[in-house]
Amino acid sequence: MLRLTRREQVVLIGFLVLIMIASGIYMYGRPSMATELPLPKLADSTGQTAASKPIPEVTVDVKGAVHAPGVFTLPGSSRVVEAIQAAGGATEQADLESLNLAQKLLDGSSIVVPLKGQAGGTANGSSSASGSAGGAYSSAQSGKININQATAEQLDGLEGIGSTRAKAIVQYREQNGPFQSVDDLLQVKGIGPKLLEAIRDRITVY
């Protein structure tokens, strides 16, 4: 067995200590693996990352007194005024007073800009949106008011409704969406079965 002198033992121990110090400096200065790996993007329940999630859009049919009527696809937050602008803007003969230009658009809805003096302009709900195609009034043959498109002023013309109930109908429609049937009017505050039967023949939904 090799015997070391005391001097040699001291030198060997010093050498080992230097190796341990150097190893510690190397390990301490080495970058952490955790900082080198990129974090994965969070995905929603459909598996899409937040960055790639598509922005919702709406497609509407703009017609009537506009310069370039047609079907347009707009951002989901768009308003009636933006749909009219997409159609080239309203003509000089357009009656914009009958439309609620600030109303949000609904996908698949129809916006009809009326001429001045022409009754029944529609825009995804004039002062009230429904998303149903067609005007505030149904066909000329029936003459019924479409409660999904009529303005508060038009509803006020129904016997027994008045301005307060007309505004309540508009408010209910904006908060809950279009009526599925005329009987849904019973959900509006101030309208009971008796009043509904009195106006049933003058209203419709579509």
C-alpha positions in Angstrom: 0.0 0.0 0.0 1.3 3.4 -1.0 2.3 5.5 2.0 2.2 9.3 1.7 4.2 11.7 3.7 2.4 14.4 5.7 3.4 17.0 3.1 2.0 14.9 0.3 -1.3 14.3 2.2 -1.7 18.1 2.7 -1.1 18.7 -1.0 -3.6 16.0 -2.0 -6.3 17.4 0.3 -5.7 20.9 -1.0 -6.1 19.6 -4.5 -9.4 17.9 -3.7 -10.7 21.0 -2.0 -9.9 23.1 -5.1 -11.8 20.6 -7.3 -14.9 20.8 -5.0 -14.8 24.6 -5.1 -14.5 24.7 -8.9 -17.4 22.2 -9.2 -19.6 24.3 -7.0 -18.9 27.5 -8.9 -19.7 25.7 -12.2 -23.0 24.3 -10.9 -24.0 27.6 -9.3 -23.4 29.6 -12.5 -25.2 27.1 -14.8 -28.6 28.4 -16.1 -31.6 26.6 -14.7 -33.5 24.3 -17.0 -36.8 25.9 -15.9 -35.7 29.2 -17.3 -34.7 27.7 -20.7 -38.0 26.0 -21.5 -40.8 28.2 -22.9 -44.1 28.1 -21.1 -46.9 26.5 -23.1 -49.8 28.7 -24.1 -53.0 28.3 -22.2 -55.9 26.8 -24.2 -59.6 27.2 -23.6 -62.1 24.4 -23.4 -62.2 24.0 -27.2 -58.5 23.5 -27.4 -57.8 26.8 -29.0 -55.2 29.1 -27.5 -56.3 32.5 -26.3 -54.2 34.2 -29.0 -55.8 32.2 -31.8 -59.4 32.4 -30.7 -61.4 33.9 -33.6 -63.3 37.2 -33.2 -67.1 36.6 -33.7 -68.7 38.2 -36.7 -72.2 38.9 -37.9 -73.6 38.8 -41.4 -76.4 41.2 -42.3 -78.5 42.1 -45.3 -78.7 45.9 -45.9 -81.3 47.2 -48.3 -83.5 50.1 -49.0 -82.3 53.7 -49.3 -78.6 53.0 -49.3 -76.0 53.5 -52.1 -74.8 49.9 -52.3 -77.3 47.4 -50.8 -76.1 43.9 -50.2 -74.9 41.3 -47.7 -72.1 42.3 -45.4 -70.0 40.6 -42.7 -69.0 42.8 -39.9 -67.4 42.5 -36.4 -69.7 41.1 -33.8 -69.8 44.3 -31.8 -71.0 46.4 -34.8 -74.1 48.7 -34.7 -76.7 49.5 -37.3 -75.0 52.7 -38.3 -71.9 50.7 -39.2 -73.9 48.3 -41.4 -75.4 51.3 -43.3 -71.9 52.7 -43.7 -70.7 49.4 -45.1 -73.5 49.7 -47.7 -72.2 52.9 -49.0 -74.1 55.1 -46.6 -77.7 56.3 -46.7 -79.1 58.2 -49.7 -80.4 61.8 -49.4 -84.0 60.4 -49.5 -83.4 58.0 -46.6 -85.4 58.4 -43.4 -82.9 57.5 -40.6 -85.2 58.9 -37.9 -87.2 55.6 -37.9 -84.1 53.5 -37.2 -82.1 52.9 -34.0 -78.6 53.5 -35.4 -77.0 52.5 -32.1 -78.6 49.1 -32.0 -76.3 46.1 -32.0 -76.5 43.8 -35.0 -77.6 40.2 -34.8 -76.3 37.6 -37.2 -78.6 36.9 -40.1 -80.7 40.0 -39.6 -82.1 42.3 -42.3 -81.8 46.1 -42.2 -84.2 48.1 -44.4 -83.6 51.8 -44.6 -86.9 53.5 -45.6 -87.4 56.5 -47.8 -88.8 59.7 -46.3 -92.5 59.4 -46.0 -92.4 55.6 -46.3 -93.7 53.6 -43.3 -92.1 50.6 -41.7 -88.3 51.0 -41.9 -86.5 48.2 -40.1 -83.0 47.8 -38.7 -82.4 44.7 -36.6 -84.8 46.5 -34.2 -85.5 50.2 -34.6 -85.1 51.3 -31.0 -85.4 47.6 -30.5 -83.6 44.7 -32.1 -84.9 41.3 -32.9 -82.7 39.9 -35.6 -85.7 38.8 -37.6 -85.8 39.6 -41.3 -88.5 41.9 -42.5 -90.1 45.2 -41.4 -91.8 46.5 -38.4 -95.0 45.6 -40.2 -95.7 42.3 -41.9 -97.0 42.0 -45.4 -99.4 44.7 -46.7 -102.1 42.0 -46.8 -102.1 41.4 -43.1 -101.2 44.9 -41.8 -100.1 43.4 -38.5 -97.3 44.9 -36.5 -94.2 42.7 -36.0 -93.5 43.1 -32.3 -90.0 41.9 -32.9 -89.2 44.9 -35.0 -91.7 47.6 -34.1 -90.4 50.8 -32.4 -91.9 52.0 -29.1 -93.8 54.7 -31.1 -95.3 52.1 -33.4 -96.3 49.9 -30.4 -97.8 52.9 -28.7 -100.4 53.0 -31.5 -101.9 49.7 -30.4 -105.1 50.1 -28.4 -104.5 49.8 -24.7 -100.7 49.7 -24.9 -99.6 53.3 -24.4 -96.1 54.6 -24.1 -95.2 52.9 -20.8 -96.1 49.4 -22.0 -94.6 50.1 -25.4 -91.3 51.0 -23.8 -91.6 47.9 -21.5 -92.0 45.7 -24.6 -88.9 47.2 -26.3 -86.9 46.8 -23.1 -87.9 43.2 -22.6 -87.1 42.4 -26.2 -83.6 44.0 -25.9 -82.8 42.1 -22.7 -84.3 38.7 -23.6 -84.1 38.5 -27.4 -87.0 38.3 -30.0 -90.4 37.0 -29.0 -91.1 33.4 -30.1 -94.9 34.0 -30.2 -97.4 36.8 -29.4 -98.2 35.0 -26.2 -94.7 35.9 -24.9 -96.0 39.4 -24.4 -97.6 38.0 -21.2 -94.0 38.1 -19.8 -93.9 41.8 -20.1 -94.9 43.8 -17.1 -98.3 45.5 -17.5 -99.6 43.1 -20.1 -102.2 40.6 -19.1 -104.4 38.0 -20.9 -107.2 40.5 -21.4 -105.1 43.1 -23.1 -103.3 40.5 -25.2 -106.5 39.2 -26.6 -107.6 42.7 -27.5 -104.5 43.3 -29.6 -103.8 39.7 -30.8 -105.3 40.3 -34.3 -103.1 43.3 -34.8 -99.7 41.8 -33.9 -97.5 39.1 -35.2 -93.9 37.7 -34.8 -91.4 36.5 -37.5 
